[in-house]
């Protein structure tokens, strides 16, 4: 029987996380009472063992911030940082060597805790840009785990362009990041959060392919939690399959506004635990705080 909690394992069977570690609506239902904003990452890492570092997409952190992120986590925790949008969206991976080198150097204190370096490409990055991606991947350190997320329709058409992309990633040992946004597009936009998600989130087919050893699934859930189970059914089979093959999947959970993302992640982990033996997940709120909450 597995007794060590997921967040304490340095070689876990999978990585479970959210798209952020700081969210105001999680106060008192995930963060214990009195948790300050600067303490949220440490608290987050007491339950989940990875997170999407989206902040680096918009702006590079300071050296002090990088040091704080390291101090707030342990070697059992892994970040997945996006490369800056200036590299991926503005320069489209061209003539970006200096900028990438500076970013990699800045993140050096966390290199041992970066499980996946994420290259999120815009929909405008199509098959004609494949040579740029090839050159860029060849220029990244060979020891880095790389995840590539594409959004151009040609890469989802199951034709020559998609085959060429998958072959390139297989050769480099880079993972193709999988976006599953089906839940937010399967229902009427009956909340502001759903309406916003349907306007902003990519609506692309789900191709459950693993091109390396750390497949990542980004699951964008419906804020009405019970409407998500049908869409997760296939992942209940695929993720245990990957684990059985010796891979370490990453399961990143969003909801349209992320208010209930911790609960949805815990629910999905429970479903996976019914398919394969997994270590326990720490409670979303420590027991002493849960007891206090029940008295209110």
C-alpha positions as CSV (number, residue, x, y, z in Angstrom):
1,X,0.0,0.0,0.0
2,X,1.3,3.4,-0.9
3,X,1.4,5.7,2.1
4,X,3.8,8.6,1.3
5,X,1.8,11.5,-0.1
6,X,2.2,12.5,-3.7
7,X,3.8,15.8,-3.0
8,X,6.7,14.2,-1.0
9,X,7.8,11.8,-3.8
10,X,10.9,12.8,-5.8
11,X,10.0,10.2,-8.4
12,X,6.2,10.2,-8.5
13,X,4.1,8.2,-11.0
14,X,2.6,11.4,-12.3
15,X,2.6,15.1,-11.8
16,X,-0.6,16.8,-10.8
17,X,-1.0,20.6,-10.8
18,X,-3.0,23.7,-11.6
19,X,-2.3,26.7,-13.8
20,X,-1.4,28.9,-10.9
21,X,-0.5,28.7,-7.2
22,X,-2.0,32.1,-6.1
23,X,-5.7,32.7,-6.5
24,X,-7.7,34.8,-4.1
25,X,-10.9,32.7,-4.1
26,X,-8.9,29.8,-2.7
27,X,-8.5,31.6,0.6
28,X,-9.7,29.5,3.5
29,X,-10.8,26.6,1.3
30,X,-7.3,25.7,0.1
31,X,-5.0,28.2,1.9
32,X,-5.3,27.9,5.7
33,X,-6.7,31.0,7.5
34,X,-4.0,33.6,7.8
35,X,-2.0,32.5,4.8
36,X,-0.3,35.5,3.2
37,X,0.1,35.9,-0.5
38,X,3.9,35.3,-0.3
39,X,3.2,32.0,1.5
40,X,0.8,30.6,-1.1
41,X,3.4,28.7,-3.2
42,X,4.7,26.8,-0.1
43,X,1.1,25.9,0.8
44,X,0.3,24.9,-2.8
45,X,3.4,22.6,-2.8
46,X,2.0,20.8,0.3
47,X,-0.7,19.2,-2.0
48,X,0.3,19.4,-5.7
49,X,3.7,18.5,-7.1
50,X,3.8,20.7,-10.2
51,X,2.4,24.0,-11.5
52,X,2.2,25.8,-14.8
53,X,4.4,28.8,-14.5
54,X,2.4,31.1,-16.8
55,X,3.9,34.3,-15.4
56,X,7.1,33.8,-17.3
57,X,5.1,34.0,-20.6
58,X,4.2,37.7,-19.8
59,X,7.3,38.9,-18.0
60,X,10.6,37.6,-16.7
61,X,10.8,37.3,-12.9
62,X,13.5,39.1,-10.9
63,X,16.4,37.2,-9.5
64,X,14.9,37.6,-6.0
65,X,11.6,36.1,-7.2
66,X,13.3,33.1,-8.6
67,X,15.2,32.6,-5.3
68,X,11.9,32.9,-3.4
69,X,10.3,30.3,-5.6
70,X,13.1,27.9,-4.9
71,X,12.9,28.6,-1.1
72,X,9.2,27.9,-1.1
73,X,9.5,24.4,-2.7
74,X,11.5,21.2,-2.3
75,X,13.2,18.8,-4.7
76,X,10.0,16.9,-4.9
77,X,8.3,19.8,-6.7
78,X,8.6,20.6,-10.4
79,X,7.7,23.8,-12.3
80,X,6.7,23.9,-15.9
81,X,7.7,27.3,-17.2
82,X,6.5,28.9,-20.4
83,X,9.1,30.6,-22.6
84,X,8.5,34.3,-22.9
85,X,5.9,35.4,-25.5
86,X,8.4,37.7,-27.0
87,X,10.3,34.5,-28.1
88,X,7.3,32.4,-29.2
89,X,4.7,34.9,-30.4
90,X,6.6,38.0,-31.4
91,X,9.8,36.5,-32.8
92,X,8.1,33.2,-33.7
93,X,11.3,31.4,-32.5
94,X,13.5,33.3,-35.0
95,X,16.6,35.3,-34.0
96,X,15.8,34.7,-30.3
97,X,19.1,33.0,-29.2
98,X,20.2,35.9,-26.9
99,X,16.8,36.3,-25.3
100,X,16.5,32.5,-24.7
101,X,20.0,32.4,-23.2
102,X,19.2,35.2,-20.8
103,X,15.9,33.5,-19.7
104,X,17.6,30.2,-19.2
105,X,20.4,31.9,-17.2
106,X,17.9,33.8,-15.1
107,X,16.1,30.5,-14.2
108,X,19.3,28.7,-13.3
109,X,18.6,28.3,-9.6
110,X,15.5,26.3,-10.5
111,X,16.9,24.2,-13.3
112,X,16.8,21.0,-11.2
113,X,13.1,21.7,-10.4
114,X,11.9,22.5,-13.9
115,X,10.2,19.4,-15.1
116,X,9.2,20.8,-18.5
117,X,10.1,23.9,-20.5
118,X,7.0,24.9,-22.4
119,X,7.0,26.3,-25.9
120,X,3.5,27.6,-26.5
121,X,3.1,28.6,-30.2
122,X,0.3,30.8,-31.6
123,X,-2.2,29.7,-34.2
124,X,-0.2,31.7,-36.8
125,X,2.8,29.3,-36.4
126,X,2.0,26.8,-39.1
127,X,3.7,24.2,-41.2
128,X,5.8,26.7,-43.1
129,X,7.5,27.5,-39.8
130,X,8.6,24.0,-39.0
131,X,12.2,24.6,-39.9
132,X,12.3,27.4,-37.3
133,X,10.9,25.0,-34.7
134,X,13.5,22.3,-35.7
135,X,16.3,24.8,-35.4
136,X,15.0,26.1,-32.1
137,X,14.7,22.6,-30.6
138,X,18.2,21.7,-31.7
139,X,19.5,24.8,-30.0
140,X,17.9,24.0,-26.6
141,X,20.1,22.1,-24.0
142,X,19.8,18.4,-24.6
143,X,19.2,17.7,-20.9
144,X,16.0,19.9,-20.9
145,X,12.6,18.2,-21.1
146,X,10.7,20.3,-23.7
147,X,7.0,20.5,-24.3
148,X,5.5,22.0,-27.5
149,X,2.0,23.2,-27.8
150,X,0.7,24.0,-31.3
151,X,-2.6,25.6,-32.3
152,X,-2.5,25.8,-36.1
153,X,-5.3,23.7,-37.7
154,X,-2.9,21.8,-40.0
155,X,-1.3,20.2,-37.0
156,X,-4.6,18.6,-36.0
157,X,-5.7,17.4,-39.5
158,X,-4.0,14.0,-39.3
159,X,-2.2,14.8,-42.6
160,X,1.4,15.1,-43.7
161,X,1.9,18.3,-41.7
162,X,0.8,16.7,-38.4
163,X,2.9,13.6,-39.1
164,X,6.0,15.7,-39.8
165,X,5.5,17.6,-36.5
166,X,5.0,14.4,-34.5
167,X,8.1,12.8,-36.1
168,X,10.2,15.9,-35.4
169,X,9.2,15.8,-31.7
170,X,9.8,12.1,-31.4
171,X,13.3,12.6,-32.9
172,X,14.1,15.4,-30.5
173,X,12.5,13.6,-27.5
174,X,10.1,16.6,-27.0
175,X,6.5,16.1,-25.8
176,X,3.5,17.4,-27.7
177,X,1.4,19.2,-25.1
178,X,-2.3,18.1,-25.3
179,X,-5.0,20.7,-24.8
180,X,-8.4,19.3,-23.8
181,X,-10.9,22.2,-23.9
182,X,-13.9,20.1,-24.8
183,X,-15.9,20.8,-21.5
184,X,-16.0,24.5,-22.0
185,X,-17.3,24.3,-25.5
186,X,-19.8,21.5,-24.9
187,X,-22.3,23.7,-23.0
188,X,-24.0,27.0,-23.5
189,X,-22.0,29.9,-22.0
190,X,-24.3,30.2,-19.0
191,X,-21.8,32.0,-16.8
192,X,-19.5,34.9,-17.4
193,X,-16.5,32.6,-16.8
194,X,-17.7,30.2,-19.5
195,X,-18.4,33.0,-22.0
196,X,-14.9,34.4,-21.4
197,X,-13.3,30.9,-21.8
198,X,-15.2,30.2,-25.1
199,X,-13.9,33.5,-26.5
200,X,-10.3,33.0,-25.4
201,X,-9.4,29.3,-25.1
202,X,-8.3,27.3,-28.2
203,X,-10.9,25.0,-29.6
204,X,-8.8,22.3,-31.1
205,X,-9.2,18.5,-31.4
206,X,-7.8,16.3,-28.7
207,X,-5.0,14.0,-30.0
208,X,-3.8,11.9,-27.1
209,X,-0.3,11.2,-28.4
210,X,2.9,11.0,-26.4
211,X,6.1,11.8,-28.3
212,X,8.4,11.6,-25.3
213,X,8.5,10.6,-21.6
214,X,6.6,13.4,-20.0
215,X,3.2,13.8,-21.8
216,X,1.3,16.8,-20.6
217,X,-2.5,17.1,-20.6
218,X,-4.0,20.5,-20.1
219,X,-7.6,19.9,-19.1
220,X,-9.9,23.0,-19.1
221,X,-12.9,22.0,-17.1
222,X,-16.5,23.3,-16.8
223,X,-17.0,25.3,-13.6
224,X,-20.0,23.0,-13.0
225,X,-17.8,20.2,-11.7
226,X,-20.2,17.2,-12.3
227,X,-20.3,18.0,-16.1
228,X,-16.6,17.1,-16.5
229,X,-16.5,13.4,-15.7
230,X,-17.6,12.2,-19.2
231,X,-14.7,14.2,-20.8
232,X,-12.2,12.7,-18.3
233,X,-13.2,9.1,-19.0
234,X,-10.7,8.5,-21.7
235,X,-7.9,10.0,-19.6
236,X,-8.7,7.5,-16.8
237,X,-7.4,4.9,-19.3
238,X,-4.7,6.8,-21.1
239,X,-2.9,8.2,-18.1
240,X,-2.5,4.8,-16.4
241,X,-1.4,3.4,-19.7
242,X,1.4,6.0,-19.9
243,X,2.4,5.3,-16.3
244,X,2.5,1.6,-17.2
245,X,4.9,2.4,-20.0
246,X,7.3,4.0,-17.6
247,X,6.4,7.6,-18.5
248,X,5.6,10.4,-16.1
249,X,2.5,12.2,-17.2
250,X,1.6,15.8,-16.2
251,X,-2.0,16.5,-15.6
252,X,-2.7,20.2,-15.4
253,X,-6.2,21.2,-14.4
254,X,-7.9,24.5,-15.2
255,X,-11.5,25.6,-14.9
256,X,-12.9,28.6,-16.7
257,X,-12.2,30.9,-13.8
258,X,-10.1,28.5,-11.8
259,X,-12.2,29.0,-8.7
260,X,-12.8,25.3,-8.3
261,X,-9.7,24.0,-9.9
262,X,-8.2,22.4,-6.7
263,X,-11.4,20.5,-6.1
264,X,-11.6,19.3,-9.8
265,X,-7.9,18.2,-9.7
266,X,-8.5,16.2,-6.4
267,X,-11.6,14.6,-7.9
268,X,-9.8,13.5,-11.1
269,X,-6.9,12.1,-9.0
270,X,-9.4,10.1,-7.0
271,X,-10.9,8.7,-10.3
272,X,-7.3,7.8,-11.5
273,X,-6.7,6.1,-8.1
274,X,-9.5,3.7,-8.9
275,X,-7.7,2.6,-12.1
276,X,-4.1,2.3,-10.8
277,X,-2.4,2.3,-7.4
278,X,-1.4,5.9,-6.6
279,X,0.1,7.6,-3.6
280,X,-2.4,9.5,-1.5
281,X,-3.1,13.2,-2.2
282,X,-2.8,15.4,0.8
283,X,-6.1,17.1,1.8
284,X,-6.9,20.3,0.1
285,X,-7.2,21.9,3.5
286,X,-5.3,20.7,6.6
287,X,-7.4,18.7,9.0
288,X,-7.2,21.2,11.8
289,X,-8.4,24.0,9.5
290,X,-11.1,21.7,8.1
291,X,-12.4,21.1,11.6
292,X,-12.5,24.8,12.3
293,X,-14.3,25.4,9.1
294,X,-17.0,22.9,10.0
295,X,-17.7,24.8,13.2
296,X,-18.4,28.0,11.4
